[in-house]
């Protein structure tokens, strides 16, 4: 792709007036969100704020009541090949009889299309993706015999095998070890440097400023979104977390002290 | 009777082929059912087949296995559909819904069967053998029908192996890459219906579910790969089917279903106890 021909501020993801409800409960209301290409964006909000629902709505996995989602200007159904997805680790049964490499190969299934099985080229790509997350030596291990962090890295490697331009990740840092955290941060930074866009549901306010450069604060409605420096403020956090305001403020103070120190 | 005699004798050959075939198909498809935590679905489909068979006979007065099995398939499919509707639209846990649908269909089936037995129909059409299976009554026409159905089910699952695997392991990711997960689920369930109706003549509606669950559970103990698990399950299913047929042929008073399932149980228990790394004994020894 020739860089000069692309305008400077392309929006990788644009969400307009999105409303989603489960039975009678509104999960997302009138969400407007635009995330520029090449950002590492965090979706932050309290439990039940609709963070995972937002990702699922973008992926067309939950029915929307109203609104639209565009990936590089077109609906998701036309742009599947541009999107990689890392679901929550708890969403699958890790006792499934399969290996780490085999799970990463699933990232190539869409490109392969119906009926075709992965061949040597796909196998090589999958191994390379496992190497990027530091797990090529565990390629043949059954996935239930991996640690939680290693399982999370297998999921990230599968998304890498999708060879996408936008990566949607659902709480990838939840409950992982330090090695995994560092490995995933390195991968996400490298992706962003290559112009890929990272959109990540994140629950930890402490680490958010180190991991991300863009935030969307969500609590059923979108509270604020924009560059981390101007959006991740005490006032915005208070408006996002409402009842659990005190906790949010303390997190924020902690962050300010840290950044003051250097 | 030895295995060689089995293939020399016409009836015995039919029985052996039929039971073996059933074992292969239900073993292979049962893996997907078990991994999708739908082991009980097979039970519902099998029990639901009984009223289907009875109604098919009452309506057409045909003894043709194709007609009867078609009735079974329609009823099984209808039961699966009702199950889905109940779970989606009524706040009822899936296991309760399974219980309700299973007993309703089976009660209807038994009522029809009793009514037809009184008229003398059931005996004549051999309908009562569908309850616990009577492999000795298997004729070539039925065997051909079974073989065609088995061929269709196995080729469909071989062709869509990659898609079924992804659907089973991670349905959310499967949907995100554009697989029509709903349609694939319906297809997979339909293939399980096919496996069930193949087994109706030899194992019977009451015990058929065990032929889906047993081989898969045993096979899972020995391997960490889905391909190997499916192959092993097919092998275990065929072995149990053949053993059951062999025993039941030696004394025609023994229905095939129960002896088949008992043979299968031996395989399952051995696998649960002795399989390396997952077996109970292995785990005990390692803990010491």
Interface residues (C-beta under 8 A of the other chain):
Chain A: X56 X59 X60 X61 X77 X80 X83 X85 X87 X91 X92 X93 X96 X97 X98 X99 X103 X106 X109 X110 X112 X114 X115 X116 X117 X118 X142 X158 X162
Chain B: X35 X159 X160 X161 X162 X163 X165 X166 X168 X169 X170 X172 X173 X175 X176 X177 X178 X179 X220 X223 X224 X225 X226 X228 X229
